[in-house]
Amino acid sequence: MRSGSVAWLLNTMGFNAVYTLQGGYKQYRNWIISLFSNDYSLFVLGGRTGSAKTEVLKKISELGDCTIDLESWAHHKGSAFGWIGEKEQSSQEQFENNLGESLYKLSASSFWLEDESQSIGKIKIPNDLFYKMRSAPVFFLDIPREVRIPHLVQTYSSYGDEKLEQSILKIQKRLGGLNTKNALIALNRKDYTEVADIALHYYDKSYEAGVNKRNPQSVFRIKSTTIDPFTNAELILKKKKEYLNGINQAHTV
């Protein structure tokens, strides 16, 4: 009754298209949740912290493949520093609604996602979709640390040392006491390159540990010496084509 009353009110106020949903919002939520268990064909874009994966994902989209940007919907880049430069995260429910709508609007059943842990800040990737990501092929950009560090410095250094300090302290147990101390000393003298290098000691090990838990035959490493997203998107799509050709040949045999 309340929904019908509001719909009537909006109609009288001049809104041209007002609808009430059969089953209401509860039915809508059931529909959203059902989308995460659909039989999608996923391709996962991997790479260590600082590989500009989000920018590469955008270029992959521009080159014609479908993509879903989880970090964009989560308003978080995933790491302890990922909240910097982002607006406040929405609720879990709103994240799922936005993500589900994106999945529904896809023009293909296959698409790219960036490799993520299940938690992106305070947001969690829905279980059904996350399990599909963990079993999907990973196209891993293997970029040297010295190439990634300037990208990280450019991305985060302009937001203020206070936010960087907060992020360093969030991972102090994982960095260890000495590394945390050295990172804060480097931050105090505005040596952002050193801060990024120390942080990557932890993040690189953590990411490698995650990759090593996957089926080795589903991880395809693509070496690159640049952070340029267009170049790396082309390398990724070339490797994907080789992967699909291999599958087709195996089926033919």
N, C-alpha and C positions, 0 to 999 in steps of 0.2 A: 504493500500500500504506500509506504514511504517513497519507494522508487517511482511508482506510478505518479504520485503527487508531484515529485520533483520534475519528472519528465513533462507533465502537463504544464508546470510553471515555466520551464525553459521554452516550451513551445509558444506559450503566450508572450514570452519576452522576445520572440523573433528568431530563435535558433532554428535553422532549417532542417537539421537531421538529428533528431533525438530518439534514442532507442532504449528499451529495457530488455535485459537479457533473460531468456528463459532459464530458470534455475538460479539466476542471480550470480553474485560474485563467487559463491562457492563452486558453482559449475564452471565458471571461468578459470578458477584456480586448478580444478581437476584437469581441465583441458591443457593448461600451461604445463603442469607436472607431467602429463602424458607425452608431451613433445620431447622430453629429455630421454625417453626410452625408445624413440624411433630408430630405425635401422639406417643410421647415417654411415657414410664412408668418410673417415676423418684422415687428415694429414696434419701432423704436428710439426710446427716450426720450433726447433730447439737451438740452443746456444747459450754460452755462459753470460753472466751478468755483464752488461755494457756492450752487447753485440748489436744493439739497435734493432731488436727483433720486432718491436711495434712498428717502426718505420718500414722495415722489410715487409711486414704483413700488409701495410697500406699499398706498397708497390706491387705486391702479388695481386691484390685486388684490382689495381689499375691495369695490370697486364691480363686480366680477364678471368682469374680464378675467384671463386667465392671465398669469403673469409668471415670469421666472427672474432671481434676484438673483445675478449673477456675483460681485459684491464680497463678498457674504456667504460664498460658498463659498471665495473666495480669501483671506478674512480681511485685506482691504486695500481702501482707498478709491481707489486708482489713482494719486494724485499723490505727490510726494516726502513729503508730510505724511500720506499714507494709511495708514501703518503705526501711527500714534499711536492708542492706545485699542483696538487689535486684538490678538488672540492670535497666536502665532507661525504663520506660513503653513505649510500642509502641503506634501507633495511634489507635484510636477506630476501624478504618477500618481493620487494620492488625490483631487486636485482634479478630474481627469477622471472618476474613478469616481463621485464625488458629483454632478457636473454631469450625467453620463450617466443616472444613476438619476433625477434630477429631470426630465430630458427624457422618460424612459420613463413617468413617473407623470403627466405632463400630461394633462388631460382634453380638450385641444383641440390641433389641429396649428398653430394660430396663437397667438403669445404676444409679450409685451413683454420687451425687454432694455434695460438702460441703455447708452448710447453709451460705448464704451471704446476705448483703444488696445489692441493685441494683448497687450501685457504689463500685468499688474496686479501690481505689485511684482515678485516673482521668478516668478510664475505666468504662463503664456501660454494665451490662448484657443486651442483647437484650430483648425487652419487652415480646415477645411471650414466650421465654424460662423462663424468670423471673416469669411470671404469672403461668407457670406450676410448678415452684419450690415452689411458695407460697401455692399452693393447694396440693402439694405432702405430703406423710407421712414423719414426721421428727423423726429420731432415735437419741435421745438427750442424750449424755454422761453427766451424772451428777457427776462431780468430785469435791471434796472439794478444796477450795481456797488454803489451805496450801500445797496441792499436786501439784497444778498448778504453784504456784509462783516459785519454783526452776527451772521449765522448761522455764519459761519466762526469768529468770535471765541468764540461760545458753544460751538461744537463742539470747539475745540482748546485754548483758553487754560487750561483747568483741569488739563492733563496735565503741566505743568511746563515752565519755560523751557529746560531742558537739551535736551529732545526737540525743541522748536521750533527751537532753534539748530542741532541736527544736521540737521534737514530743510532749513533755509535754506542750510546749507553744501553740501548735496547738489546744489542747483541754482545755486550761485554763478556757474558759468561762463555759464549761460543768463540769470541775472539781470544779470550784469555787476558789476564791482568796486564802483562807486559805490552801486548799489542794494543790493548785499549789505551793504556797510558801513552804509548808512542803516537797513536792516532790523534789523541787530544792535544798533545804537544805540537804535532804537525798542523792541526787545525788552528791552534793559537797563533802560529806564525804564518797562517794562510797558505800553507803548502798543501793545496788540494790534491796535487798529484800523489803525494805520499799517503794522504788519507785514503784515496781510492785504491792505491796499491796494497795497503794493509787490509782494507775491507775485502779485496779480491782474494787474498790468501784464504779467507774463510769461505767466500761464496763460490770460488772455483772448485774447492774440495767438495763442498756440499752439492753442487750441481753434478759433478762427476759421479758422486756416490749415488745420486738419483738415477742417472743414465745407466749406470752399471747394474741396476736392479731390473732393467728391462731385458727383453730377449735381444741378445746381440745381433741377431739376424734382422731385427726390425729397426736398427739404428744406422743411419747413413750419414757419415761424416763428410762434410764439404769444406775443404780448406779454403780460406780466403785471407788476403792480406790487407783488406780495406774495410772500412765501416760504411762505405757508400751503399745505401739501401737498394738502389736500382740494380747495381752490379750484383749484389748478393741475392736479390729476388730472381734475377735471371739464372744464377747458378743453381738456386733451389729448384726452380721450375724445370731446368735441364735435367737435374737428378731425378725429379719426379717422373719425367717422361721416360727416362731409362728404366726406372723401377716398374712402371706400368707396362713397358714393352717386354720386360723380363717376365712379368706375370702372364702376359698374353702368349708369349712363346712357350711357357711351361704348360699352359692350358692346351695349346695346339698340339704339343708333343703327347 
